[in-house]
Amino acid sequence: MKSKIITYKALTSAVIMAGLSSCSVSKYKQPEMKLEDSFRNTTQIEVVQDSTVTSIAKIPYREFFTDPTLLALIDSGVKNNNDLKVAIKQIEIAGLSYNQSKWANVPMVNLNIGTASINRPSDNSMNGMMFGSMLGQRYVEDYNSNVSISWEADIWGKIKSKKESALASYLQTQEAAKAVQTQIVAQIAQGYYNLLMLDTQLEITTQNLELVNKTLKMITKQQELGITTSLSVQQQENARDQILASVPVIEQSITIQENSLSILTGKMPGEITRSLKLTDMKTPAYESVGVPAELLSYRPDVKMSELTVRRAFANVKTAKASMYPVLNITAQGGLNAFNFKNWFEIPGSLFGTALGSLTQPLLNGKQLKTQYEQSKISMEQSELNFKQTVLVAVGEVSNVLATIESADKQEVITSGLVVRSDRAVTTSTKLFQQDMATYLDVIVAQNNKLQAELSLANIKVQKLNSVVNLYRALGGGWK
């Protein structure tokens, strides 16, 4: 009797110690990440890096962008883009999995409507001899209808940990959808800006083509008067044809960009209506960028990475709890008879059983221990991936700030170049008319004007796209 009491106490102590040790990993904490107070900004851009000031990361896209045409395109993309719809469907799938995980604490109930069996053992077997002597027949019938219930007590939090893992997966799908939408918003905005840039290129090219044609008429007239040679006419014709050859390329690019925007907005490829020119576009305000720590709350991919750590932590708890004793309670009740006519005879055919078991895994080829150690390594990997994601995010913001400053400087220089190039064209034309400059001076001046104006359009759209990248890199308006 004493030995049984000692054994019981030892078992109870072991269970309690196991429970205490399982509590040591029960509370999740976000991985520590040392972040600077501000983004690296070696540029001359005056940006506000203060957590008390509203960052553009907190501004919804409908407030960040102001052009009605662009907003209509973005709204259509958010509503109709198929990639985003797929991501939303994934949320629904994960949501169903999470809701199903909530039922893990509820007992499993199964109804066996009816089972009929006939057992005819060998005549030379022990059962066959017993059936023949005791029952007077060579076979046994068995008819059964029952309800069975089984329930596992969540002593060590294994079921709770599985629910935490399912919740983290569900939240990840939400952040994934946000990331897809943020990317779509950025792609539509940049595609729209690129389309306006191509319109500007086509307009600049057409204007310069008219200028070249006017000069060609003037040189042709001079050739007729014997003032210049046919070579100057041929050179100007070559310059005209080079410009003409670029027009179909620009028109092709416009069509391709319109098709890409249509697909992003969930529509068949078609023409995109626009009312503003690139020169009319106002650069969205971007000076308020907040602090790096805000990326943990606003950037979807960072939040997804952190949720991966959270899910891995829950898996560690599940793996550890799997090594502790499992308390299972099962019960069964229903109707059972060896004769069909007595199957539903009540209360004679009624039966019921109940069983409780406490099972402790002992020797299983170190499978549970290995799974636990692997889960800890996976959690460490997820923590490293999270830290890397944060570093990349901070780096992206810093890189975009440098790109914006570079575009600012280039815009100032190129704007001056456009003004001077325009003056050079006027001057060279007048001098050529007065026989004080050659036709080559005119061609060079016109070509420089064309290239300067095209460069200015490219720089303008580069800055607009960079501001969009900054908005996306900071989180894209998600709260």
C-alpha positions as CSV (number, residue, x, y, z in Angstrom):
1,M,0.0,0.0,0.0
2,K,2.8,2.4,0.9
3,S,4.6,1.6,-2.3
4,K,1.5,2.5,-4.3
5,I,1.2,5.8,-2.4
6,I,4.9,6.6,-3.1
7,T,4.4,5.8,-6.8
8,Y,1.3,8.0,-7.0
9,K,3.1,10.9,-5.3
10,A,6.1,10.5,-7.6
11,L,3.9,10.5,-10.7
12,T,2.0,13.6,-9.4
13,S,5.3,15.4,-8.7
14,A,6.5,14.6,-12.2
15,V,3.3,15.9,-13.8
16,I,3.5,19.1,-11.7
17,M,7.2,19.7,-12.6
18,A,6.4,19.1,-16.3
19,G,3.6,21.6,-16.1
20,L,5.8,24.2,-14.5
21,S,8.5,23.7,-17.1
22,S,6.0,24.1,-19.9
23,C,5.0,27.5,-18.6
24,S,8.4,28.9,-19.2
25,V,7.7,29.4,-22.9
26,S,4.0,30.4,-22.6
27,K,4.2,34.1,-23.3
28,Y,5.2,35.5,-26.7
29,K,7.4,38.6,-27.0
30,Q,8.3,40.5,-30.1
31,P,11.9,40.0,-31.1
32,E,14.1,42.8,-30.0
33,M,15.2,45.0,-32.8
34,K,17.5,47.9,-32.3
35,L,16.5,50.8,-34.6
36,E,17.9,54.2,-35.0
37,D,15.8,57.3,-34.2
38,S,15.7,58.3,-37.8
39,F,16.3,57.1,-41.3
40,R,19.7,57.7,-42.9
41,N,19.4,61.0,-44.7
42,T,22.7,62.4,-46.0
43,T,20.7,64.4,-48.6
44,Q,19.6,68.0,-48.5
45,I,15.9,67.0,-48.4
46,E,14.2,68.5,-45.4
47,V,12.2,65.5,-44.0
48,V,10.3,65.2,-40.7
49,Q,11.5,62.2,-38.8
50,D,9.4,62.5,-35.6
51,S,6.9,60.0,-34.2
52,T,4.7,62.8,-33.0
53,V,4.1,64.0,-36.5
54,T,1.8,62.2,-38.9
55,S,3.8,60.2,-41.3
56,I,2.7,59.7,-44.9
57,A,2.6,56.0,-44.0
58,K,-0.6,56.8,-42.1
59,I,-2.3,58.6,-44.9
60,P,-4.8,56.6,-47.0
61,Y,-4.1,56.5,-50.7
62,R,-7.3,58.6,-51.5
63,E,-5.7,61.4,-49.5
64,F,-2.1,60.9,-50.7
65,F,-3.0,61.1,-54.4
66,T,-5.1,64.0,-55.7
67,D,-5.6,63.4,-59.4
68,P,-9.2,62.2,-60.0
69,T,-8.2,60.1,-63.0
70,L,-5.5,58.3,-61.1
71,L,-7.8,57.8,-58.1
72,A,-10.4,56.2,-60.3
73,L,-7.8,53.8,-61.7
74,I,-6.6,52.9,-58.2
75,D,-10.2,52.4,-57.0
76,S,-10.8,50.1,-60.0
77,G,-7.6,48.1,-59.2
78,V,-8.5,47.7,-55.6
79,K,-11.9,46.5,-56.5
80,N,-11.2,44.4,-59.6
81,N,-7.6,43.2,-59.6
82,N,-7.5,39.5,-59.7
83,D,-4.3,39.1,-57.8
84,L,-5.8,41.0,-54.9
85,K,-9.0,38.9,-55.1
86,V,-6.9,35.7,-54.9
87,A,-5.2,37.2,-51.8
88,I,-8.6,37.9,-50.2
89,K,-9.8,34.4,-50.9
90,Q,-6.7,33.2,-49.1
91,I,-7.9,35.2,-46.1
92,E,-11.2,33.4,-46.3
93,I,-9.4,30.0,-46.4
94,A,-7.2,30.9,-43.4
95,G,-10.2,32.3,-41.6
96,L,-12.1,28.9,-41.9
97,S,-9.0,27.1,-40.6
98,Y,-8.8,29.4,-37.6
99,N,-12.5,29.0,-36.8
100,Q,-12.0,25.2,-37.1
101,S,-9.1,25.4,-34.6
102,K,-11.4,26.9,-32.0
103,W,-13.3,23.6,-31.9
104,A,-10.3,21.6,-30.7
105,N,-11.4,21.9,-27.1
106,V,-14.9,20.6,-27.9
107,P,-15.3,16.8,-27.5
108,M,-15.4,14.7,-30.7
109,V,-18.9,13.1,-31.2
110,N,-19.5,10.3,-33.8
111,L,-22.8,8.6,-34.5
112,N,-22.7,5.0,-35.8
113,I,-26.2,4.5,-37.2
114,G,-25.8,0.8,-37.7
115,T,-23.2,-1.9,-38.0
116,A,-24.0,-5.5,-38.7
117,S,-21.4,-8.4,-38.8
118,I,-21.3,-12.1,-39.0
119,N,-18.3,-14.1,-37.7
120,R,-17.9,-17.7,-38.8
121,P,-14.7,-19.1,-37.2
122,S,-13.0,-22.3,-38.3
123,D,-14.5,-25.6,-37.0
124,N,-11.1,-26.6,-35.8
125,S,-10.4,-23.4,-33.9
126,M,-11.1,-22.8,-30.2
127,N,-13.8,-20.3,-31.0
128,G,-15.4,-22.6,-33.6
129,M,-15.6,-25.4,-31.0
130,M,-17.0,-23.1,-28.3
131,F,-19.6,-21.7,-30.6
132,G,-20.7,-25.2,-31.6
133,S,-20.9,-26.5,-28.1
134,M,-22.3,-23.4,-26.3
135,L,-24.5,-21.7,-29.0
136,G,-25.4,-24.6,-31.1
137,Q,-24.4,-22.8,-34.3
138,R,-21.2,-22.1,-36.3
139,Y,-21.5,-18.4,-36.6
140,V,-22.1,-15.3,-34.4
141,E,-24.2,-12.3,-35.4
142,D,-23.5,-8.8,-34.0
143,Y,-25.6,-5.7,-34.5
144,N,-24.5,-2.3,-33.1
145,S,-25.7,1.3,-33.0
146,N,-23.9,3.8,-30.8
147,V,-22.7,7.3,-30.1
148,S,-19.1,7.7,-29.2
149,I,-17.5,10.7,-27.5
150,S,-13.8,11.5,-27.1
151,W,-12.1,14.5,-25.5
152,E,-8.5,15.5,-24.8
153,A,-7.9,17.7,-21.8
154,D,-5.7,20.7,-22.7
155,I,-3.5,20.4,-19.6
156,W,-0.3,21.7,-21.1
157,G,-1.7,24.2,-23.6
158,K,-1.0,22.2,-26.7
159,I,-4.5,22.8,-28.2
160,K,-4.2,26.5,-27.2
161,S,-0.8,26.7,-29.0
162,K,-2.3,25.2,-32.1
163,K,-5.0,27.9,-32.1
164,E,-2.3,30.6,-31.6
165,S,-0.5,29.2,-34.7
166,A,-3.7,29.2,-36.7
167,L,-4.4,32.8,-35.6
168,A,-1.0,33.9,-36.7
169,S,-1.5,32.2,-40.1
170,Y,-4.8,33.9,-40.5
171,L,-3.3,37.3,-39.7
172,Q,-0.5,36.7,-42.1
173,T,-3.0,36.3,-44.9
174,Q,-4.5,39.6,-44.0
175,E,-1.1,41.3,-44.1
176,A,-0.3,39.5,-47.4
177,A,-3.5,41.0,-48.9
178,K,-2.4,44.4,-47.7
179,A,1.0,44.0,-49.3
180,V,-0.6,43.0,-52.6
181,Q,-2.9,46.0,-52.5
182,T,-0.1,48.3,-51.6
183,Q,1.9,47.0,-54.5
184,I,-1.0,47.4,-56.8
185,V,-1.6,51.0,-55.8
186,A,2.1,51.8,-56.4
187,Q,2.1,50.0,-59.8
188,I,-1.0,51.8,-61.0
189,A,0.3,55.2,-59.9
190,Q,3.7,54.6,-61.5
191,G,2.1,53.2,-64.6
192,Y,-0.1,56.3,-64.9
193,Y,2.9,58.6,-64.4
194,N,4.8,56.7,-67.1
195,L,1.8,57.0,-69.4
196,L,1.8,60.8,-68.9
197,M,5.6,60.8,-69.5
198,L,5.1,59.0,-72.8
199,D,2.4,61.5,-73.8
200,T,4.9,64.3,-73.1
201,Q,7.6,62.5,-75.1
202,L,5.2,62.2,-78.0
203,E,4.3,65.9,-77.7
204,I,7.9,67.0,-77.5
205,T,8.9,64.9,-80.5
206,T,6.0,66.2,-82.6
207,Q,6.9,69.8,-81.7
208,N,10.5,69.2,-82.6
209,L,9.5,67.5,-85.8
210,E,7.6,70.6,-86.8
211,L,10.7,72.7,-86.1
212,V,12.9,70.4,-88.1
213,N,10.5,70.5,-91.0
214,K,10.5,74.3,-91.0
215,T,14.3,74.3,-91.0
216,L,14.3,71.8,-93.8
217,K,12.0,74.0,-96.0
218,M,14.4,76.9,-95.3
219,I,17.5,74.9,-96.3
220,T,15.8,73.6,-99.4
221,K,14.9,77.1,-100.5
222,Q,18.5,78.1,-99.9
223,Q,19.6,75.2,-102.1
224,E,17.3,76.3,-104.8
225,L,18.9,79.8,-104.6
226,G,22.4,78.3,-104.7
227,I,23.2,79.5,-101.3
228,T,23.8,76.0,-99.8
229,T,24.5,72.5,-101.2
230,S,22.4,69.4,-101.4
231,L,24.4,67.9,-98.5
232,S,22.8,70.2,-96.0
233,V,19.4,69.2,-97.2
234,Q,20.2,65.6,-96.9
235,Q,21.6,66.0,-93.4
236,Q,18.4,67.8,-92.3
237,E,16.3,65.1,-93.9
238,N,18.3,62.5,-92.0
239,A,17.6,64.4,-88.8
240,R,13.9,64.5,-89.6
241,D,13.7,60.8,-90.4
242,Q,15.5,60.0,-87.1
243,I,12.8,61.9,-85.2
244,L,10.0,60.3,-87.3
245,A,11.4,56.8,-86.5
246,S,11.0,57.5,-82.8
247,V,7.3,58.4,-83.1
248,P,6.0,54.8,-83.7
249,V,8.2,53.5,-80.8
250,I,6.6,56.0,-78.4
251,E,3.1,55.2,-79.7
252,Q,3.8,51.5,-79.2
253,S,5.0,52.2,-75.7
254,I,1.8,54.2,-75.0
255,T,-0.3,51.3,-76.1
256,I,1.6,48.7,-74.0
257,Q,1.4,51.0,-70.9
258,E,-2.3,51.5,-71.4
259,N,-2.8,47.7,-71.7
260,S,-0.7,47.1,-68.5
261,L,-2.8,49.7,-66.6
262,S,-6.0,48.1,-67.8
263,I,-4.9,44.7,-66.6
264,L,-3.9,46.1,-63.2
265,T,-7.4,47.6,-62.9
266,G,-9.0,44.3,-63.7
267,K,-10.2,45.3,-67.2
268,M,-9.6,44.1,-70.7
269,P,-6.7,46.0,-72.5
270,G,-8.0,49.3,-73.8
271,E,-7.4,53.0,-73.9
272,I,-6.8,54.9,-70.7
273,T,-8.5,58.3,-70.6
274,R,-6.4,61.1,-69.1
275,S,-7.0,64.8,-68.8
276,L,-3.8,66.2,-67.3
277,K,-0.3,66.5,-68.6
278,L,2.8,65.5,-66.9
279,T,3.7,69.2,-66.3
280,D,0.4,69.7,-64.5
281,M,1.0,66.9,-62.0
282,K,1.7,68.0,-58.5
283,T,4.2,65.9,-56.6
284,P,2.5,64.4,-53.5
285,A,3.8,65.7,-50.2
286,Y,6.5,63.4,-48.9
287,E,8.4,65.4,-46.3
288,S,6.9,63.6,-43.3
289,V,8.4,60.1,-43.1
290,G,8.2,59.3,-39.4
291,V,10.7,57.1,-37.7
292,P,12.0,53.6,-38.5
293,A,10.2,52.0,-35.6
294,E,6.9,52.8,-37.3
295,L,7.7,50.3,-40.0
296,L,6.9,47.5,-37.5
297,S,3.3,48.7,-37.4
298,Y,2.6,50.0,-40.9
299,R,4.6,47.9,-43.4
300,P,2.7,44.7,-44.3
301,D,5.8,42.6,-45.1
302,V,7.4,43.5,-41.8
303,K,4.2,42.5,-40.0
304,M,4.0,39.3,-41.9
305,S,7.6,38.4,-40.9
306,E,6.9,39.2,-37.3
307,L,3.7,37.0,-37.4
308,T,5.9,34.2,-38.8
309,V,8.0,34.4,-35.6
310,R,4.7,34.4,-33.6
311,R,3.6,31.2,-35.4
312,A,6.9,29.5,-34.9
313,F,6.8,30.3,-31.2
314,A,3.4,28.7,-31.0
315,N,4.8,25.6,-32.8
316,V,7.5,25.4,-30.2
317,K,4.9,25.3,-27.4
318,T,3.0,22.7,-29.3
319,A,6.1,20.5,-29.8
320,K,7.0,20.8,-26.1
321,A,3.5,20.0,-24.9
322,S,3.5,16.9,-27.0
323,M,6.2,15.4,-24.8
324,Y,4.0,15.6,-21.7
325,P,1.2,13.2,-20.5
326,V,-2.0,13.3,-22.5
327,L,-5.3,12.9,-20.6
328,N,-8.0,11.3,-22.9
329,I,-11.6,10.7,-21.9
330,T,-13.8,8.5,-24.1
331,A,-17.3,7.2,-23.7
332,Q,-19.6,5.1,-25.8
333,G,-23.3,4.1,-25.6
334,G,-26.0,2.7,-27.7
335,L,-27.7,-0.5,-28.7
336,N,-26.0,-3.9,-29.1
337,A,-27.5,-7.4,-29.8
338,F,-26.4,-10.8,-31.1
339,N,-29.8,-11.2,-32.8
340,F,-31.4,-8.9,-35.3
341,K,-34.9,-9.1,-33.7
342,N,-33.5,-7.9,-30.4
343,W,-31.4,-5.0,-31.8
344,F,-33.7,-2.2,-30.9
345,E,-35.1,-3.9,-27.8
346,I,-35.0,-1.3,-24.9
347,P,-33.7,-1.5,-22.2
348,G,-32.3,-4.9,-22.9
349,S,-30.0,-3.9,-25.8
350,L,-28.7,-0.7,-24.1
351,F,-25.0,-0.5,-23.3
352,G,-22.5,2.1,-22.2
353,T,-18.8,2.4,-21.5
354,A,-16.5,5.2,-20.2
355,L,-12.7,5.3,-20.1
356,G,-10.1,7.8,-18.9
357,S,-6.4,7.4,-19.8
358,L,-3.3,9.4,-18.9
359,T,-0.6,8.5,-21.5
360,Q,3.1,9.6,-21.3
361,P,5.3,9.1,-24.3
362,L,8.4,7.2,-23.4
363,L,10.4,5.6,-26.2
364,N,9.5,6.9,-29.7
365,G,12.8,7.0,-31.5
366,K,13.4,10.6,-30.1
367,Q,10.8,11.8,-32.6
368,L,9.1,14.2,-30.2
369,K,12.4,15.5,-28.8
370,T,13.7,16.0,-32.4
371,Q,10.5,17.8,-33.4
372,Y,10.9,20.1,-30.4
373,E,14.5,21.0,-31.1
374,Q,13.7,21.5,-34.8
375,S,10.8,23.9,-33.9
376,K,13.2,25.9,-31.7
377,I,15.7,26.2,-34.6
378,S,12.8,27.3,-36.9
379,M,11.8,30.0,-34.5
380,E,15.4,31.3,-34.4
381,Q,15.4,31.3,-38.2
382,S,12.1,33.3,-38.3
383,E,13.6,35.8,-35.9
384,L,16.6,36.3,-38.1
385,N,14.4,36.7,-41.2
386,F,12.3,39.2,-39.3
387,K,15.4,41.3,-38.5
388,Q,16.6,41.1,-42.1
389,T,13.1,42.2,-43.3
390,V,13.3,45.3,-41.0
391,L,16.8,46.1,-42.2
392,V,15.8,45.9,-45.8
393,A,12.7,48.1,-45.2
394,V,14.8,50.8,-43.5
395,G,17.3,50.6,-46.3
396,E,14.6,51.0,-48.9
397,V,13.3,54.2,-47.3
398,S,16.9,55.6,-47.1
399,N,17.6,54.7,-50.7
400,V,14.4,56.3,-52.0
401,L,15.2,59.5,-50.1
402,A,18.6,59.6,-51.9
403,T,16.8,59.0,-55.2
404,I,14.4,61.8,-54.7
405,E,17.2,64.3,-53.9
406,S,19.1,63.2,-57.0
407,A,16.0,63.8,-59.1
408,D,15.6,67.2,-57.5
409,K,19.2,68.2,-58.4
410,Q,18.8,66.8,-61.9
411,E,15.6,68.7,-62.5
412,V,17.1,72.0,-61.6
413,I,20.1,71.5,-63.9
414,T,18.0,70.1,-66.8
415,S,15.4,72.8,-66.5
416,G,18.2,75.3,-67.1
417,L,19.5,73.2,-70.0
418,V,16.1,73.2,-71.7
419,V,15.9,77.0,-71.5
420,R,19.4,77.4,-73.0
421,S,18.8,74.8,-75.7
422,D,15.6,76.6,-76.8
423,R,17.6,79.9,-77.0
424,A,20.3,78.1,-78.9
425,V,17.8,76.9,-81.5
426,T,16.5,80.4,-82.0
427,T,20.0,81.9,-82.2
428,S,21.4,79.2,-84.6
429,T,18.4,79.6,-86.9
430,K,18.8,83.4,-87.1
431,L,22.5,83.1,-87.7
432,F,22.0,80.5,-90.4
433,Q,19.5,82.8,-92.1
434,Q,22.2,85.5,-92.0
435,D,24.8,83.0,-93.3
436,M,26.8,83.3,-90.0
437,A,26.2,79.7,-89.0
438,T,26.2,76.4,-90.8
439,Y,23.3,74.0,-91.1
440,L,25.2,71.6,-88.8
441,D,24.9,74.2,-86.0
442,V,21.2,74.3,-86.5
443,I,20.9,70.5,-86.4
444,V,23.0,70.2,-83.3
445,A,21.0,72.9,-81.6
446,Q,17.7,71.2,-82.5
447,N,18.9,67.8,-81.4
448,N,20.2,69.2,-78.1
449,K,16.8,70.9,-77.5
450,L,15.0,67.6,-78.1
451,Q,17.2,65.6,-75.8
452,A,17.0,68.1,-73.0
453,E,13.3,68.3,-73.1
454,L,13.0,64.5,-73.1
455,S,15.5,64.2,-70.2
456,L,13.4,66.7,-68.2
457,A,10.3,64.6,-68.7
458,N,12.1,61.5,-67.6
459,I,13.4,63.2,-64.5
460,K,10.0,64.5,-63.7
461,V,8.4,61.0,-63.8
462,Q,11.4,59.6,-61.9
463,K,10.7,61.9,-59.0
464,L,7.0,61.1,-59.1
465,N,7.7,57.3,-59.1
466,S,10.3,57.7,-56.3
467,V,7.7,59.5,-54.1
468,V,5.3,56.6,-54.8
469,N,8.1,54.2,-53.8
470,L,8.6,56.1,-50.6
471,Y,4.9,55.9,-49.8
472,R,5.0,52.1,-50.4
473,A,8.2,51.6,-48.5
474,L,6.8,53.3,-45.4
475,G,3.7,51.2,-45.4
476,G,1.4,52.5,-48.1
477,G,-1.3,54.1,-45.9
478,W,-2.2,51.0,-43.7
479,K,-3.1,51.5,-40.1
